[in-house]
Amino acid sequence: MTSGLTHAVDTVERAAATPDEPQPFRELGLKADEYQRIREILGRRPTDAELAMYSVMWSEHCSYKSSKIYLRYFAETTTDEMRAGMLAGIGQNAGVVDIGDGWAATFKVESHNHPSYVEPYQGAATGVGGIVRDIMAMGARPVAVMDQLRFGPADAPDTRRVVDGVVRGISGYGNSLGLPNIGGETVFDPCYAGNPLVNVLCVGVLRREDLHLAFASGAGNKVILFGARTGLDGIGGVSVLASDTFGGDESGPGRKKLPSVQVGDPFMEKVLIECCLELYAAGLVIGIQDLGGAGLACATSELASAGDGGMTVRLDAVPLRTNNMTPAEVLCSESQERMCAVVAPQNVDAFLAVCRKWEVPATVIGEVADGDRLRITWHGETVVDVPPRTVAHEGPVYHRPIARPASQDELNANTSRTLHRPATGEELRSTLLALLGSSHLCSRRFIVEQYDRYVRGNTVLAEHADAGMLRVDECSGRGIAVSTDGSGRYTLLDPYTGAQLALAEAYRNVATTGATPVAVTNCLNFGSPEDPEVMWQFAQAVRGLADGCAVLGIPVTGGNVSFYNQTGSTPILPTPVVGVLGVIDDVNRRIPPALGSKPGEVLMLLGDTRDELDGSVWAQVTADHLGGLPPAVDLARERVLAEVLSAASRDGLVSGAHDLSEGGLAQAIVEAALAGETGCRIVFPEGYDPFVMLFSESAGRILVALPRDGENKFRSLCDTRGLPATRIGVVDKDSDTLEVQGLFSVTLAELRSTSYRVLPGLFG
């Protein structure tokens, strides 16, 4: 790109000569003391390009400046034993864990919340693209995605716009990449009306020796930008062009506003995946970084900071798709489908040849240098000269004020025990159908059927399952299971316990398939960090999650923090989303989620059922009630559950299993019966309250179906480990009815109709 700039390029030389020139640091999101610190670091005012780099890299999204003092607790609570199988952890593009037989798995979940409200399709689509590139950057082949979605009330007019765009965006991008979507969650709640949550997880697999990290080392090694050309999309999202100093429109001089949502091209990403895998296989890559948030500003500063510390970049060598872009725009563009690699000089030709084979544009834009400076030139003039660590890793650290909400005691005192509880058989039946026919518990088939769940042929569990499962090795049958969960309602009632309940459910979902949980990732969605009550929720949730992982003995390998999720001054429910990865040595011994796979099955309920209905779906649907305390969590018991299910899976003792969570036992039985298309008869032991048994949301419980001749052996397995196991009924393949003996019955057809018609009626 040549001339046509709207003003003279702001070079380092010019910045030093004009120390008092006003700069729009506030419009770019920097505070006065942050701007002053930048001047002190550089010994002068920053250039336009430097100011843009610092503004995006010191943003909450990139620097974690309000959260990092709490996130350190994850490292403090991770023991050497927990780290034993971890090959890459917090600070890398994604966590990587050893899964046996020379294989490794990498996974991470990130948010794309705000863009998905502004432009739902592209916001969600590029959320998928971004997390997939994080997985690619570790040297892995992406093999599956999952999503955690939260929207406003299902019947609100704007919810249809957002749901339609987000679901089409996820399916349009993921399906085009050929990645199965193997699970997730969709929640509707008024607090997300103006601020939906779109959290996307991607998992990849690789051989241990193929692990790659993001660093630039070895003076003289070349820096190659490859993938899509760079344009103006995404710049508005980080406010780089908030003033005339940085501006004009796409057509040339005078641009003021630019799109804040990136535009994705899944077909470019698909060839980029294959191109990267061939480059890795040929040994042509020393270090690699994807370009996501903050674009080249992030990639260059992080690569240099994590390596030897020096790098030179020729910014005018970057291939552009828009005329008249300024250096600041090129650096901070968040155009999608781009990667940055460090390559030895002797391998550059081979690297470029592989890119040509896949028709992926690739350009040498710089090289690793001696020293500790990142220098970026524009048509021969220096526009950036900074210590890269001050950009990428030494940003501001805030100790935000914290205050327990003044309303917390009142909230916790407002229990659901004052609500009318159904007692008769007809009341219990009506309650079951009301919950099943609500947007909170109805079938999500309308959404998930828009996703390809079985592409690539390695998906062994997805539809109806508590966790998605994939075959990794076709010879041995080794596989992985993944689940994501979260509960804003429970976390509002008690952030520490709420985070642990999300962890426990994701852990239990993986265990229910017969896999052994081994690692955790997270996406922490909260309101403004400038709100002391939000920061109290955040701090409590982090501690709860870290302490919970320590009890379970599995590490947090990475994650994401998303702040400022609120409409006006009203924050969303605090929503920590937790992902758990598990390993199974042979997917052929997986436990399915459906009833009736074997004749004469016995139904048993594992764990303790208590009168715990505060924050439950029952309280939400029947009385729009939220108050009291969440269910108790016993993570030691969760470990025992996982051990029992793993042992039962190996010995073939369990023919079906389903986790109990939202909606309690009633919902678990309905889902498992519909999945197996079989009737069943529930018989509660004498002395049990049917309402509590059906609708309590006590944690640490799993419904299991056993072959009749294996009941005694399974019960012995539970007794040995001190795990309560209560026989509650039998499966009846000859029946089309779910019967709760002595109380009510309902046909599978009515259950199916009640559950399946809700979302198509709202969004179809």
N, C-alpha and C positions, 0 to 999 in steps of 0.2 A: 504494500500500500504506500502511495506517495503522498502528495500534497493534498490540501483541502481541509486542514484543521481550522477550527474556528478561532484559535488563538495560538500564540507561540507556545511551543512545548516547554513545560516547566521542568527544566533540567536541574541537576544537583548544583551546578555552577550558578544558575540563576537563583535558586533557593538561598544559597549562601549570600548572594549579593542583595537580596531583598528580604531581610529578616522580618520586617514589619508588615508584609503583605497579608491582608486578612484572608483567612481560610475557613471554609464551611464545616468545621469539625463537628459542631453540634448537629447540623443537618445529617451528618454521616453517622450519628449515634455515639460519638465520643463526648465524654464529659471534659470540663475545662482542665481538671487535674490530669486526666489521661493525655490530653493534647500536650500539656506542659511536660509530662514525662517523656513523650516522644521527642520533643525538642531537646530535652536533656540527653537522651540516648544518642541523638544524632549530632548534637552540638550546633544545631541550626534548625530552622523551620523545615518541615518535610516538604518534598515536592508533591504535586498533585497525585502522582502515582504512588508515592510512599504513604501519603495520607489515606488513600483508598485501601492500600494493603493493610495498614494498621487498623483501619476502621472495621474491615471485615474479619480480620484475624483476631481482633480483640473483642469481637461481638460475643454475646452470650452463647450463640450457637457454636462458634469455633473455639472459644477460649475456656469455657466452663468457669468463668471468673467468679460466679456466685455459688457454684456447686463443688468446686474441686476440693475445698477444705473438708467437705463431708465424704466425697468419693474416696478419699485416701483411706477411709475406714475399711473399705473392701480389702485393700492390701494388708492392713494391720490385722485383720481377722482371718487371713488366708494362711494356713499352715503349710509347711514343706510337704507334708503328706498330700494335702489337697492340690498342691502345685505339681505333683509328680507326673501326671499325665498331660500337663498343659505345655504346649509347644510355643504358643504366642498368646499374650494376654492383653490387659488394659493398656491402651496407648497405641496399639497396632490398629490397622484398618478393620480387623475382625479377630476374634479369638480362635485359636486352633488347639484341638485336643487329639491325643493319640487314641485310636479306637481299635487297635490290635491288628495283627497280621500285616504290619507295615503300612496300614492305612491311617489317615488322619481326616478329621472333619473340621470345617470352619463354619461358624455361624454368627450372625449378628442381627439385631433389629434396630431400625431407625424410624424417625418420624418425618412425615411431610404434611403436617397439620394445616398450617396457615395457607400454603398454596392450594390445598385441596378444597378450601372454602371459596377462594377467589376464582379458581378455574378447576373444577373438580376432576375433569378428565385428565388434563395434562399434569395437574398436581399429583394425582395418584399414580399415573403412568411413570412419571419421572422419579417418583419415590421408589418404584420397583427398579427402575434402571440404575439409580444411585446405589442401592444396597447390593444389587448384583455386581456392580463394579468393585465394591469393597471386597467381596468374596473373590473375584477374579484377581485382585491385587495381592492376594495371599498365595497365588500359584495354583489355585483350585479350579476345578470345573464346577460352576453352579449347577445344582441338581434339583432344587425345589424352592418354592417360596410359600410363605404363609402371611396372613394379614390379620391385624387387630383393628377393627373399625368401630367408631363410636359417632353416632349422629344424634340430632335433636329428636323430638317426639315423632314417632312414625307417621302420625296423621297431620303433622304440620306442613303447610304448603311448600316451604322452601326445602324441606327434608327430601322430597322427591327429586328435586334438581340435584342436590348434593349426592344422594345415594346413587342415582342413575349415572352421574358422571364418574364418581369414584369407582364403582363396580366395573363400568365399561373401561375405565383407564387401567385398572389392575388386570382385567382379563385381556384387553387389547394388547398391552405390552407383554405380560407374562406368557400368554398363549403364542404370541408371535415369536418369542424367544424359544419356545419349546420347553418351558419349565412348568412342571406340574405344580398346582396350588393344592397343598395337601392338608390344609386346615386353617383354623383361625377362630375368630369370634366377631359377632356383630351385636352391638348394644345400642339401644335407643334410650335417651334421657334428655329432659329439657335443658340441662346445663350445657349440652354440646350443640345447642341450636345454632349459635353463631360461631362456634369453634369446634368443628368436628376433629376427631383424632383419626389419622391414617398412619398406622404403624405397620411397617412391612419387614418381615424377616426373610432372609435368604440363607440357605445352607449349601455348602459345597464340599466336595471330597477331593482328596489328593493323596499321593504317596508321600510318606514322611520326608523323603529326600527332596521333594519338589517344592518345599516351603520357600516362599519369597517374602522379603520384608521391604519396608519403605525407607531407604536411606541412599544417600549419594556419597560414595567414597572413591578414592583413587584419582588423584589429580590427572587431568587429561582425558578421563573418561567422558563420553559424550552424553548429552541430555537430549532425548528424542521425544517430541510430542507426536502422538499418533491417534487416529480416530477422526471424528467429525471436525469440520471447520469451526472456527470461533465466531460467534455472532453476539448480538446484544441481548438475547433472551436471558432472563434471570437477574440482570443487573439491578433492576428496580427493587428486587427482593432484599438486597443488602444495602440499598440506599446510596449506592456509589454516585448516582447522578441526581442528587437532591438540589443542586444549584446550577446556575449557568457556568460556573467554573469548570464543570465536567461535561458540558452538555451540548445537545442538539437532538434531532429525531433521526429515525433510521434512514431517511432519504438524504440526509446531509446536514448542513449548518442549521442551527436553530433548534435542535431537538431538546426537549425539556423532560419528557417522561418516557419511560421504557417499561416493557412488560416485567412483572415481578415473578412470573411463573415460567419455568423452563419449558422447552418444547422437545419432546423425545422422539427418537427414531429407532424403534426396536430392531429393525432389520440391520441397521448399522451396528447396533449393539451385538446382534447375533454373530456377525462376521468378526467383530472385535473380540468376542469370546474365543472363537476358533483360532484367530490370529494369535492371541496371547498364549493359548495352550501350545501352539506350534513353536512359538518363540521360547517358551519355557523348556519344552522337550529338546530343543536344539541347544540349550545352554547359552542363550544369547543375552540374557538379562541379569544385571548385577543387582539393581534395586528398581522398584516400581511403585507408583502412586497413582490412584485414580483421581480424576478431576470431578469434584462434586461441589459442595458449598465452598464459595470463595475462589473457585476455579484455579487459574495459574498462580494467583497470589498464595493460595494454600499449598499447592503441589510443590512449587519451587522452594518456598521457605521451609516446609516440613522436610523435604528431601535433604536440603542443605543442613538444616538443624540437626537431623538424625544421623548425618554422615560426618565427613571431615570438617564441615563448616564453611567451605567456600564454594561459590558457583558463579559463573557468568552466563547471562542469558541475553540473546539478541531478540528482543520482543518483536521487531519488525519482520522477523522470519516466520512468525506464527501465521499459518494460513487462515484467512478471514473470509467470511461470507457477507460482510457488510462494509460498505465504503465509509471512509472518514472516521474510523474508530480512533479514540485517543488511547494513550498508554494505560491510563487508569481503567478504561473500559475493557481493553484486551486482558488485563490482569485479573479483573474481577468478574468477567463474564462467567456465567454458570451454564454455558452451552453443554449439552449432554454428550455422552458416548465418546469421551476423550480420556487418554491415559498418558502418563509421562514416565519414561524409562531411562535408566542409566545404563549405558552400553560401552564396553571396551572398544577403543578405536578400531582394532582389527576385526571386530564383529559388526561394525556399522553396515557394511555392504550387505552382509548376510541378513541382518535385521531388516533392512529396507526391502530386500528381495522377498522376504516372507510377507511383509506388509503389502507389497505389490501383488503378490499371489492372491491375497484376500481382498484386493482393491480397497485397502485401508490407507488413506493419506497419512504420510509420515514425514517429518521434517526434523533435522538436527537444529535445535534452537539454542544450544549452549554447551558448556562443559563444566566438569568439576574442577575447582581451582584450589591452589594452596591458600592458606589464610583463613580468616573467619568472617568474610564479607560475602553478601549476595549483591552482585552488581548486575543491573539490567540496563541495556542500552536500547535506544530508539533511533534508528537511522544514524548511528554513530555517536549519538549524544547520551550521556548517562542520566537516566531518569530515576534510578533506584540505587542506593548504596547504603545497605543496612546490615547490622549483625543479624543473621537469620533467626537465632534463638530468641531474640527480643520480639520478633514477629510471631513465631510459631509456638514457642513454649514458655516464654517469660512475660506473658501478659499480666494484666491486673489480677489481683486476688482480693476478693471482697469477703469480709465477715459481716454479712447482712444482719440487721436486728432480727431477733427471734422472739415471738410471743405466743404462748398457748392461747388459742381463741377464747375470748371472754364468754362465748356461748357454748363452749365445749361441755361444761358440766350440765347445763340445761339440756343439751342435745342427748347426752348419755342417760339422763334421768327420764327422758321421754320414751319409755319402752313400749313395745307392741303388746304387752300383756293386758292393756286396757281395751284392745280391739276384740270384737266378737269373734269367737272361734267356732267353726262348724262342728257339730256334734253328731247329727243324725247321718245315716247313710246317704240320703238325698242331698244334704248340705255338702258332704264330703265329695260326692260325685260332681255337683255343680261347681265346687271350688276347683277341682282338678280340671274341668273343662274350661273354666274361666282363665286359669293360668295358662293352660295349653293354647288357648285361643287368643292370648295377649301377644303384643309385639315383643314382649320380653322373653317368652319361652316358645313361641311358635317355630315351626320348621324354617330353616334358612336355605332350603333347597332352591328357592327362587334366585338367590344370590350365587350359591356355590355351583349351580349347574351352568353358570356363565363362564366358569373356569374349567380349563382342561386339567383334570386331576391325574390322568394316567399316561400322558405323553412320556416318551422315552422308555416305557415298559417296566420301570423298576418300582413303581408305587405298589405297595402291598396292603397298606391301610390308608384310607382317606375318608370316604363318605361314612357317616355315622360314628366314626372312631373318635376316641378321646384324644389320641395323638396320631399324627401322620407317621407312616413308616415307609422307608425306602430300602431296597436291596442295594448294597454297595458292591459286593463281590459276587458275581454270578456262579463262580466255582464253589465257594465255601458257603454262600448264603448269608454272609455277615451283613448286618444292616444297622440302620440308625432310626431312632424315633424322635420326633420333635413335637413339643406342645407350647402354646403361649396362652397366658391367662392374666386377668387383672380384674379388680373390683373397686371402682371408685366409691361405691356406697359403703362398703366395709372400711375402706381407708379413711373416709370422712369420719366415721364413728371412732376409729382408733388407728392412726396412721402406722404405728409400729406393728400392730397385729394384722391390719389390713394388708400390708406388704407381705407379711409372712403367709397369710392365707392365699395370696396370689401365687407365691412360691410353692406352697404346699399343693395347690391344685395342679399346677403345671407338672410338678414332680410326680404326683399321684397319677396324672393322666398318662405320663410316659410309663410308669410302673405297671399300669393296668394292661398295657399291651404285652407285658412279659419282658420288656427291655429294662436295663439297669441305668438309672440316671447318672450322668457323669459331669455335667457342666451347665452353667447358667449364663444367660445374657439378659439385658433389661433395657427398657425404654421408659424413662421416668417423666410423665406428663403432668405438669403442675401450672398454677397461675403465675402471677408476677413475683419474682424474687424480691422486689422492693416492698412487698407486703409481708410484715413480720409473721403474720399468722400462716401464710403460705410457706414461709421458710421453716416454721416449726413443723408443719406437716411433712415437708421434704426431708428435714433432718431426721425425724422420727422414722420415716419410711426407709431411708437408707440404712439406718441402724438396724431396723427390723429385718431387712433383706440380708444384710451382711451377717448378722447374728444367726439368722435362719440357715444360711448356707454353711456356716461353721458347724451347726448341729448336724446337718445332713451330710457334711463331709465332702461337698462339691464346690468348686470355685466359681466366682464370677469372672468370666473371661473378657468382658467388655460390655459396652452399652452406649446409651445415648440419653441426654437430658434435654427435654423440651420445656422451656419456661414461657411465660406470657400467654398461656392458653386461657383466655378469658374474654368475655364480652363486656366492654366498658370496664367497670370496676368489679364485676362479678366473676370470680374464677370458676373454672370447671371443677367437678369433683376431683380430688387428688387421685390420679390414676397411674400407679406404677404397673407397667406391663412386664411380665416375667416370662422368658423363654427357657425351656429346659431341653437339653439334648441327652438322649440315652443310646445305649449300645446293646445290640442283641447278636449273639454269635451265629444264629441261624434264623432267618425270617420265617422259615417253615414251622417254627414252634411258637409263632406269635399267637396272642389270644385275641379272637375277634370280639366285636362289641355287641353282637346280636345273640338273642336267645334261640334255642331250637336247633342247633347244629347237630345235636345227638339226641336220640330218643330218651324220654323219661328223665329229663334233667331236673335236678333239685336246685332251688334258689336259696342262696345264703347271703346274709348281710354281714360284712366284716366291719368291725369298729363299733363305737358306742354312739347311740342316738340320745341326744339330750334336748331339753326344751329350749332351743336356740332359734328364734324366729325374728330377732331384731335385724333390720337391714335386709330381710329376705324378700324374694319375689312375691311371696304371699302377702306380706305387709304392703308392698308397693302396689300390687294389682288391686287388692281388695279395699285399701284405705288410703292409698297414696301417702304412706307413712314411712318416714325415715328417722330413726332415733334408737336410743338404747346402746347396747354393746354388741360387737360382732361375735360370732362363734369363737370358742376357745380353740387354740391351735396347739397341737402336740407333735412337734417335728420328730421326736424320737419314735413316736408311734408310726409316723409316715415312713420312716426307714424300715420299720418292721413290716409294714404293709408291702413295701417294695421287695423286701427279701422273700416274703411268702409268695407273692405273685411270680417272681423270677423262678423260685424253686418249683412252684406248681406248673409253670410253663415248661420247664425242662422235663418234668416227670409226666406231662400230659394229663394233669389232674383237673384242669379247668377248661371247659369248652366255650365259655363266654364270660366277659367281664365288662362292667360299666361303672365309671366314677360317679359318685354322688356329689352334686354341687348345687347350682341354681335350681330351685324347685324341689330339691330333696329326692327322697326315694320315689315319690310318685312320678316325677319327670324321668328319672333313670329307668324305671320299669316301662313306661310308655315308649321311650326312645328305643330301648333294647327289644321290646316286643314288636314294634313297627319295623325295626331293622331286620328282624328274623321272620316277620310275617307269621307270627305264632301267638296263640292265646296263652294265658297263664292264670294260675289261681294263687292268690296271696292269702296266707293265714297267719295273723299276728299271734304270738304267744300270749297267754293270759296275763293280764296286768299291764299291758302296753296301751298307751293312749293312741288310738288310731290317727288322730289329727297330727300329733307330734311325729309319729312314725312316718306318716306320708309326706309332711311338708317341712319338717325341721331341716335346716341347712348345716347341721353339725359337720365339721370337717373330719378327715381321716376315715372315710367310709367308702366301701366298694361293694357293688352288687355282683355276685359271681354265680354262674350256672355250672353245675357239676354233673358229670355222668352219675347215674344213681349208684353204680357199684364203686364209685370212688369217694363217696361222702365220708366214710370213716377215716380213710387215709388222709384226706384233706383236713378234716377236723383235728386229727392228731398233729398235723403240720402246724396248724394255728395254735393248738394248746401248748406245744413245745415252746413257742415264741411268745406266749401270753397274749395272743391276739383274739379278742372276742369274735365268735362266729355264731350267728343265730340263723337257724333254718326258718325261712319265712314263706315258703311256698314251693310250687312245682310248675314246670312248663307243660302245656298241653297242646301238642301239635295238631290235634284233631279239633281244637276249638278256635273260634275267631273272636274270642271275648277275653278282656281283662277283668277278672273278678276279684274283688276284695271280700273274702268270705264273710257272710253275715251282715254286710254293709251295702254294697252296691256292685254293679257290673256295667261295663260299657264295651261296645263292639270296637274292633280294630278299625272298621270302616268309619265310625263316628270320630274316633281319635284321629285318624288320618285326615279326614275332611276338616275337622276343627283346626288342626295344626297347619296343614298345607295351604289352606286358602287365604291366610292372612296377608302375607307379603304380596302375592300376586294381586290381591284385591286393592292394596295400597299403591303399588308401584308398577304393576304389570300393564 
